[in-house]
C-alpha cells in the first residue's frame, strides 16, 4: 500500500480540527477517489461514522485518537505518519445488516459495525419475542432492551450490559439483554455468525421500542431482523502490536 496519498477526515471537536490543520500542512490532503488510505481524526464514534460513510471506497481507515475512548483508534502523533501507515496491521470487519419495520409499515435498512440495539421508548419495560433462524427461542423477554453485537463491538455497549467480550476472529455474535426483568437476570446467548436474529415487539402501542444500528435510530418499531453482512468489508489499520485482537485481550485483564 502506498502511503503518500492520504485523505484526512476529522470530527468537529476542536482537538480533531487542530490535528487536521497540522497533519494536512505536513502531508497534504488527497481527494478520497485518488487516495490510498483514509486517516480519521476523532474518537470511536467518528471512526464508526467514517467507516460507514467511506466503505464504498474500499480504502483502509487508520484512526488517530483525538477523542475520549479511542478503542478503534491509534495514538495521535503528527510525526512519521507515512511510516506508521506502511507498518500498520489490517483488521477486516463485517457489519450487521438491520431491517426494521415501523408501526406505520415503513421499512428501514442500515448497517452496524458494533451492534444493533433495541431499547424501550417509554416508562414501561419492553416486551420482545426472539427468533433465531426462524425458530422461536424466547416467547417473551421483559427488559429495558436487547442487543446483538459483533466481536468488534463486544467491548462497547454489549460489555456495559454485562455481555461477553468476543475474540475478533470468532465466528459468533453476542445476544445480550439490557436490564432483563423476566426471565430474571437473563444474560443472553452466543450465536453463530451466520444466524438470523429476529425481534418482534409485543404490544408496541403500549410499550414502544426504538432500534439503533450503531448511531442510526429508528423509532416505533414492530420488528427488527439482523444478520451478518459478509459482502461488506470494513478495513481498519492499527499500529503493530496494538490491533483489535490484542486490545480485546487487554480489556479483559484491565
N, C-alpha and C positions, 0 to 999 in steps of 0.2 A: 504494500500500500504506500503510495506517495503521500508525503505529509506536509507539502508546501502549499496545498490548495485547501485552505481551511475556511469553512463557513461558520462564523460565530453567531450564537444566539444567546440572549441574556434576558433574565426576568426584569421586571420594572424596579426591583429593590435597588436602593442606592449603591450597595456594595457590588451588586452584579453589574450595574451600569458603569461604575468606576472601573471594574475589571475589564469590561468590554472595551472601554476607551483605551486602556493601557495595552491590551492584547492586540487590538486592531492596529494601533500605532506601530507596534513591533512587527507584526506578522501579516498585516493587510487583511482585507476582507474579500472573500471569493463568493460569487453567486452560487447558490446551492446546486444549480444544474451543471456547474462546472467544477464543483468541489469534490475532493476525495474523502473528506471527513467533516463531520459537524462537531463543534465544541459548544456544549451547553453550559452556561454560567448561571448558577442559582442553587436551589435546593432540590429535594426529591420531587416535589410537586411540579416544578418547572421541567425536570428531567422527563417525567411522565408526559407532560404536555408536548415536549419536543419530540419524543418518540412517536406519539400519536400523530402529530402534525406532519412529520417528515418521513414516516415509514415508507411512503410511496417512492422515495429516492433510492432506497436500498442501501444508503450510506450508514457506516457505523457512527455511533454517537459517543463522544468522550465527554463526560461531565466533570466540571470543577466546582467544588462546593463554595458557594457564596451565600448559603442559607443557614439553616439550623441543624437538621439531622444529617442529611447527606449520605444516606446508606448506599445510594446508587451512584455516588459521586466520588471523584478523586480529590486529593488535597490541592488547594489552589496554589499556584505559583506562576509567575509570568516568565520564568527562565526556562530555556531549553525545551520549549513545548514540542517542536518537531521531533526531537529525540525521544521524548516521552511517548508521543503518539506512535513512533516506529516500534518501540519496545512493548507497547500495550498488549494485553491479553484480551481476547474477544469472548464474550458470552452471548449466546443466541437464545432469545426468549420467545415463546409462542403465547399470544394473548388468549383470553377467554372471549368468546362471542356471545353477547347477550341479545335475546329477543324478548322484549317486554310488551305486553298488551295492556292498554289502559282501560278504565271503566267505560270510556267513550268509544272503545274499539280501535283506537289509534295504536299502530304497531311501531315500536322504536327499536332500531338495531344499533348496537355500539360495541366497541372492543374495550377490554380491560386488561391491563398488564399486571396489576396487583390483585384485584378482587372485584367480584360483583357482590354487592350487599343489599339486603332488604331490611328496611327499618320502619318501625311504626311512625305514623304521622300525627297521631293524636294521643290523648291521655290514657287510652285503653291499650292493653297488650295486643300485639298482632297474633293472629291465628293462621298458621301456614300448613298446607299439605305438601309433603315432599315425595317426589317420584324420582327414581333413578333408572334410566334406560326403559322408561315406560312402566315400571313396576312400582306400586306404592310401597314406600318404605316407612313412612310415618304419616298416619292419618291426620294427626293434629299436633302441631308444635305451638305452644303458647309461649310467647317470648317478646323481647324488645326488638329482635331482629335475627337474621341469619345471613351468613356469607359463605361464598365459595372462593377459595384463594389459590393462586398459583404458588409454586415454590419461591419465586422472586418476591411475591407479596406476603409470604408467610410470617415475616418479621414485622409487618406493619399492623393494620387494623386486626388481622387474624390473631397475632400474638397478644395484642392488648385484650382481646376477648378470650384469652387462655387457650387459643388453638395451638397446634404443634408447629415447630419450625421444621421445614422440609428441605432436604438437600437439593441443591439447584438442579442436579441431574435426575432427580426422582421423577418417575412417570406416574405421579399421584397428585391429587388435589385435596385440599383440606376443606371439609364442610364443618363450619363452626357456628354454634348458637351464640347469640348475644343475650345475656341475662335470661336463660331459659327458666320458665316457671313450671310448665308441665310438658314433657316429663321433667321432674325436678332435677336441676343441675345437669341436664343432658349436655355433654360437651361436643358432640358431633361425631364425624366419621372421616376416615381416609378412603378416597375413591380413586379408581384407575383414571389416568389422564384422559382416556377416551370416553369416559362416562358422560351421558347427557343427563343433566340435573334439571328438574322442573319444579318450581314452586307455584302453588295455587293458593291465592288469598281467600280465606274463609270469611265471609261477611264483610266485604270491602267497604260497604256503605257505612257500617258502624265502626269498623276497625280499619281505617285507611292505611295503606302501606306505600312507601316510595322505594324505588330501586336506584342504585348508583353503580355505574360501570366506571371504576376509578372515580373521577370527579364529575362525570356526566349524570345528572339526576333525571329520573322520570317519576313523576308523582302519580298517585292514584292508580296503581297497577292492580290487575286481577290475576295475571300470571306472568312468570318470568322463566324462560328456558335458557340454559347456559351450557356451552360446550367449548372444549379447547379448539383453537383455530390453527392447525398445523401449516396452513398455506401462508400465514403472515409471520414473518421472522423479524424481530427487533434485534439489532446488533449493538451491543454495549461494550465499550472498551474500558479496561481497568489497568492501573499500574501493576507490574509484575509482583506477585505475592499478595495482592490486595483485591483479588477478584471476588465474585459473589460467593463461590464455594467456601473460600476462607472466611469471609465476613459472616456467613451463616454459622460456621463452626464457632467463631469467636463470640458471636452474640449469645450462644448457649452457655458460655462459661463466664459471661460478664457479671 
